[in-house]
């Protein structure tokens, strides 16, 4: 079985999945040379796919494997190879000639077409993974493959062929019903194992709610928890919303009871309840942050929100204290993608599109990274066609 991880509460009810993954990991780490596996982890949003894969990666790292993790990005799905580049830390190419060669290709070559350059970079990435496998067992995990660009999915599919002769555990997580053609082809491969992460059973739901609430759930709380349909994220948000709003009491004999008006009726309502106590100013800053994605830099947020970093300190600090945002290695990140989605979807679609256009212009004027500007233009969608390109856009595209 995979070793326990600090956030063990989030893994309640996942013993079967952990044991299943533990056997695959043992194969890759085997002293007889090992053998690889390729796994697609499937399940609805909030069901715990990422938490499960994080536990596997933590166990693999503890046992000496080389571990690499990346993720597809809904705003960056038109940008080639970003999830793999992030996973393999190709952006830090200074100490590795192979990584440096990949970056030179992606930065362009006047004698070759863009398609040729991207294809060449993909080949280099394949070679890099093979080289890493030669050094020792490798775990390479890509979250949200349904949001990865088609080149990343194609390279992921080619990496799947390596497991027959390399010590590679290749993992991807996907949501059901999100099947671009390339991903559908990857799913259909005979050598791809598919692990479905389903809802928690009643005993696991009771165990999770007990741990979250600090007491055995009373019938009213049990009934509310049933509305979560076994989704760990929904259960967590539900109990936290109750506790925060004074709607949860734990009796001296250890029974967790619902008081007051009860809990929100949906996950979106639970998240909105979580954010309700934040100031209007903090809400505005968080909505601007939602435009940038789940993870964002304070510098980019300063540009998009038209505020100095010093002026962002109070609302960002309030968001971190409230658990809405977390520190993520030099960036800030929404604690969960659903928090970001709730804020993003609350902005009217027409406003979102126009705001993306404005954000792109501001980021371009500030000299932001090309992919950051491109994500905003891509997300603008139809608003981009209605917004007549100004000189800044034409100049930026030409550059």
C-alpha positions in Angstrom: 0.0 0.0 0.0 1.1 3.6 -0.6 2.6 5.2 2.5 0.3 7.6 4.4 0.5 11.2 3.6 0.0 14.2 6.0 -3.5 15.0 4.5 -4.8 11.6 5.5 -8.3 12.9 6.0 -8.5 13.6 2.3 -7.7 10.0 1.6 -10.5 8.5 3.8 -12.2 5.7 1.9 -9.4 5.3 -0.7 -7.7 2.2 0.6 -8.6 0.2 -2.5 -7.2 2.8 -4.9 -4.1 3.3 -2.8 -3.4 -0.5 -2.7 -4.0 -0.7 -6.5 -1.6 2.1 -7.2 0.9 0.6 -4.6 1.1 -2.6 -6.7 1.9 -0.6 -9.9 4.5 1.4 -8.0 6.1 -1.7 -6.7 6.5 -3.0 -10.2 8.2 0.2 -11.4 10.5 0.1 -8.3 11.2 -3.6 -8.5 14.8 -4.8 -7.8 14.6 -7.1 -10.8 14.7 -4.1 -13.2 11.1 -3.2 -12.8 8.4 -2.8 -15.4 6.3 0.2 -16.3 2.6 1.1 -16.2 0.5 3.7 -17.8 -2.7 4.8 -15.9 -5.6 7.1 -16.5 -7.4 8.1 -13.3 -11.0 9.1 -14.1 -13.6 10.7 -11.9 -15.9 13.7 -11.5 -14.6 17.0 -10.3 -13.8 17.1 -6.6 -13.8 13.3 -6.2 -10.2 13.2 -5.1 -8.2 12.3 -8.2 -5.4 14.8 -7.6 -5.2 14.0 -3.9 -4.8 10.3 -4.8 -2.1 11.0 -7.4 -0.3 13.3 -5.0 -0.2 10.5 -2.4 1.3 8.1 -5.0 3.9 10.7 -6.0 4.8 11.3 -2.3 5.2 7.6 -1.7 7.3 7.2 -4.9 9.6 10.1 -3.9 10.1 8.6 -0.4 11.2 5.4 -2.0 13.7 7.0 -4.3 11.9 7.5 -7.6 12.2 10.6 -9.7 8.8 12.3 -9.6 7.5 14.9 -12.0 4.1 16.5 -11.9 2.4 18.9 -14.3 -1.2 19.9 -15.1 -3.4 21.0 -18.0 -4.7 24.5 -17.9 -8.1 25.5 -19.3 -6.7 28.9 -20.2 -3.5 27.5 -21.8 -4.8 24.6 -23.8 -3.9 26.2 -27.1 -0.2 26.6 -26.0 1.9 23.5 -26.9 3.6 21.2 -24.4 3.1 23.5 -21.3 2.0 20.7 -18.9 5.0 18.5 -19.8 7.4 21.5 -19.8 6.2 22.4 -16.3 6.4 18.8 -15.1 9.9 18.3 -16.3 11.0 21.8 -15.2 12.2 22.5 -18.7 11.9 26.3 -18.0 15.0 25.9 -15.8 17.3 24.7 -18.5 20.6 26.2 -17.4 22.0 23.1 -15.9 20.9 20.6 -18.5 21.8 20.7 -22.2 18.7 18.6 -23.2 16.4 21.1 -21.5 18.3 24.0 -23.0 17.9 22.5 -26.5 14.1 22.1 -26.0 13.8 25.8 -25.0 15.9 26.9 -28.0 13.5 25.0 -30.3 10.4 26.6 -28.6 11.9 30.0 -28.9 11.8 29.7 -32.6 14.1 29.2 -35.6 13.6 31.4 -38.7 14.4 28.4 -40.9 11.7 26.1 -39.7 7.9 26.2 -39.4 6.1 26.4 -36.0 4.7 22.9 -36.5 8.2 21.6 -37.1 9.6 23.3 -34.1 6.9 22.0 -31.8 7.3 18.5 -33.2 11.0 18.7 -32.7 10.5 19.8 -29.1 8.1 16.9 -28.5 10.8 14.5 -29.8 13.3 16.1 -27.4 10.9 15.6 -24.5 10.5 12.0 -25.3 14.2 11.6 -25.4 14.5 13.4 -22.1 12.1 11.1 -20.4 13.9 8.1 -21.7 17.2 9.5 -20.4 15.6 10.0 -17.0 14.3 6.4 -17.0 17.9 5.3 -17.7 19.0 7.0 -14.4 16.3 5.3 -12.3 12.5 4.7 -11.9 10.4 7.7 -13.0 6.8 8.7 -12.0 5.4 11.3 -14.5 1.9 12.6 -13.7 -0.2 15.1 -15.6 -3.4 16.4 -14.0 -6.4 17.5 -16.0 -5.4 15.9 -19.3 -8.7 17.0 -20.7 -7.3 20.6 -20.7 -3.9 19.7 -22.1 -3.1 20.9 -25.7 -3.3 18.3 -28.5 0.5 18.1 -28.8 0.9 17.3 -25.0 -1.8 14.5 -25.3 0.0 13.1 -28.4 3.3 13.1 -26.6 1.7 11.5 -23.5 0.3 8.8 -25.8 3.8 8.2 -27.2 5.3 8.1 -23.7 2.8 5.3 -23.0 4.7 3.1 -25.4 7.8 3.4 -23.3 6.3 1.5 -20.4 6.9 -1.8 -22.0 10.7 -1.4 -21.7 11.2 1.5 -19.2 10.8 1.9 -15.5 8.1 4.5 -16.0 4.8 5.0 -14.1 2.9 7.4 -16.4 -0.2 8.8 -14.9 -2.9 11.1 -16.3 -6.1 12.4 -14.6 -9.2 13.1 -16.6 -12.8 14.1 -16.0 -15.6 12.0 -17.5 -17.2 13.3 -20.7 -14.1 15.4 -21.6 -12.8 13.6 -24.6 -10.9 15.5 -27.3 -10.1 13.2 -30.2 -6.5 12.8 -29.1 -7.5 11.9 -25.5 -10.1 9.4 -26.8 -7.3 7.7 -28.7 -5.1 7.5 -25.6 -8.0 6.0 -23.6 -8.5 3.3 -26.2 -4.9 2.0 -26.1 -4.8 -1.6 -24.8 -1.8 -0.9 -22.6 -3.5 2.0 -20.7 -5.0 0.9 -17.4 -8.0 3.0 -16.3 -8.8 3.6 -12.6 -12.2 5.0 -11.9 -12.4 7.0 -8.6 -16.0 6.8 -7.6 -18.1 8.3 -4.8 -17.3 7.4 -1.2 -19.5 4.7 0.3 -21.7 5.4 3.3 -19.1 4.1 5.9 -16.4 6.3 4.4 -18.7 9.3 4.3 -19.5 8.9 7.9 -15.8 8.5 8.7 -14.9 11.6 6.7 -17.7 13.7 8.2 -16.7 12.5 11.7 -13.1 13.6 11.2 -14.1 16.9 9.7 -16.8 17.8 12.2 -15.0 16.5 15.3 -17.8 14.2 16.3 -20.1 11.4 15.1 -22.7 12.9 12.7 -26.3 13.2 14.1 -29.1 12.1 11.8 -29.7 15.7 10.5 -26.0 16.0 9.5 -26.0 12.6 8.0 -29.0 13.5 5.8 -27.3 16.7 4.7 -24.1 14.7 3.9 -26.1 12.4 1.7 -26.7 15.3 -0.7 -23.0 15.4 -1.4 -23.3 12.1 -3.3 -20.1 10.8 -1.8 -18.0 13.7 -3.2 -15.2 14.5 -0.7 -14.9 18.1 -1.8 -18.6 18.7 -1.4 -18.5 17.1 2.1 -15.5 19.1 3.1 -17.1 22.4 2.0 -20.4 21.5 3.5 -19.0 20.8 7.0 -16.6 23.8 6.9 -19.5 26.1 5.9 -21.6 24.8 8.8 -18.8 25.2 11.3 -17.9 28.7 10.0 -21.4 30.0 10.1 -22.1 28.6 13.6 -24.4 25.9 12.2 -22.5 23.0 13.8 -22.5 21.9 17.4 -20.6 19.0 19.0 -22.2 17.7 22.1 -20.3 16.6 25.2 -20.9 13.0 24.2 -19.2 13.6 20.8 -22.2 14.0 18.6 -22.0 16.5 15.7 -25.4 18.2 15.3 -26.8 20.7 12.8 -28.1 24.0 14.3 -29.6 27.1 12.8 -30.8 27.0 9.2 -28.7 24.1 8.1 -26.2 24.0 5.3 -26.1 25.4 1.7 -27.9 23.2 -0.8 -25.1 23.0 -3.4 -21.4 23.1 -3.8 -21.6 26.5 -5.5 -23.6 27.8 -2.6 -21.2 26.3 -0.1 -18.3 28.1 -1.8 -20.2 31.4 -2.0 -21.0 31.0 1.7 -17.3 30.5 2.3 -16.5 33.8 0.5 -19.5 35.7 1.9 -17.7 37.1 5.0 -14.9 38.6 2.9 -15.0 42.3 2.1 -16.2 43.7 -1.2 -12.7 44.9 -2.0 -11.3 41.4 -1.4 -14.0 39.9 -3.6 -12.9 42.3 -6.4 -9.3 41.3 -6.1 -10.2 37.6 -6.1 -12.3 38.0 -9.2 -9.4 39.6 -11.0 -7.2 36.7 -9.8 -9.7 34.2 -11.2 -9.1 35.7 -14.7 -5.5 34.5 -14.4 -6.2 30.9 -13.6 -5.9 28.7 -10.5 -2.2 29.7 -10.0 -1.0 33.3 -10.6 1.7 35.7 -9.8 1.2 38.8 -7.7 2.9 40.8 -10.3 0.4 39.8 -13.0 -2.5 40.4 -10.6 -1.2 43.9 -9.9 -1.2 44.6 -13.6 -4.7 43.1 -14.3 -6.3 44.8 -11.3 -4.5 48.1 -11.9 -3.3 48.2 -8.3 0.1 48.5 -6.7 1.4 45.4 -5.0 1.3 47.3 -1.7 -2.5 47.9 -2.2 -3.1 44.2 -2.8 -1.4 43.2 0.5 -4.5 43.5 2.7 -7.0 41.7 0.5 -4.5 38.9 -0.4 -3.6 38.5 3.2 -7.3 38.2 4.1 -7.8 35.6 1.4 -4.8 33.5 2.6 -6.0 33.7 6.2 -9.5 32.6 5.2 -8.0 29.7 3.3 -9.2 30.8 -0.1 -5.6 31.3 -1.4 -2.4 29.5 -0.5 1.3 30.1 -1.1 2.5 28.1 -4.1 6.3 28.3 -4.4 6.6 32.0 -5.5 3.0 32.2 -6.7 -0.4 32.3 -5.1 -3.0 29.6 -5.8 -6.6 29.1 -5.1 -6.9 26.4 -2.5 -9.1 24.4 -4.8 -10.0 25.0 -8.5 -13.7 25.0 -7.6 -13.1 28.2 -5.5 -11.6 29.9 -8.6 -14.4 28.5 -10.8 -17.2 29.8 -8.5 -15.7 33.3 -8.6 -15.0 33.1 -12.4 -18.5 31.9 -13.3 -20.1 34.6 -11.1 -18.8 37.2 -13.6 -21.2 37.6 -16.5 -19.9 36.0 -19.7 -19.8 39.3 -21.7 -17.9 41.0 -18.8 -15.5 38.2 -18.6 -14.6 38.3 -22.3 -14.1 42.1 -22.2 -12.1 41.8 -19.0 -9.8 39.2 -20.6 -9.2 41.5 -23.6 -8.3 44.4 -21.2 -6.1 42.1 -19.1 -4.2 41.0 -22.2 -3.6 44.6 -23.2 -2.4 45.5 -19.7 -0.1 42.5 -19.5 1.4 43.1 -22.9 2.1 46.8 -22.0 3.8 45.6 -18.8 6.1 43.3 -20.7 4.5 40.1 -19.3 5.5 36.7 -20.6 4.0 35.8 -24.0 2.1 32.8 -22.7 0.4 34.9 -20.0 -0.9 37.4 -22.6 -1.9 34.6 -25.0 -4.0 32.9 -22.3 -6.0 36.0 -21.9 -6.5 36.5 -25.6 -7.6 32.8 -26.0 -10.0 33.1 -23.0 -11.5 36.2 -24.5 -13.2 34.0 -27.1 -15.8 35.8 -29.2 -15.1 39.1 -27.4 -11.7 39.1 -29.2 -13.4 39.1 -32.6 -15.8 41.9 -31.6 -12.9 44.0 -30.1 -11.2 45.5 -33.1 -7.5 44.9 -32.8 -5.6 48.0 -31.7 -2.1 48.8 -32.6 -0.8 47.2 -29.4 -2.2 43.8 -30.4 -0.8 43.9 -33.9 2.5 45.0 -32.6 2.5 42.4 -29.9 1.6 39.6 -32.4 4.3 40.7 -34.8 6.9 40.8 -32.0 
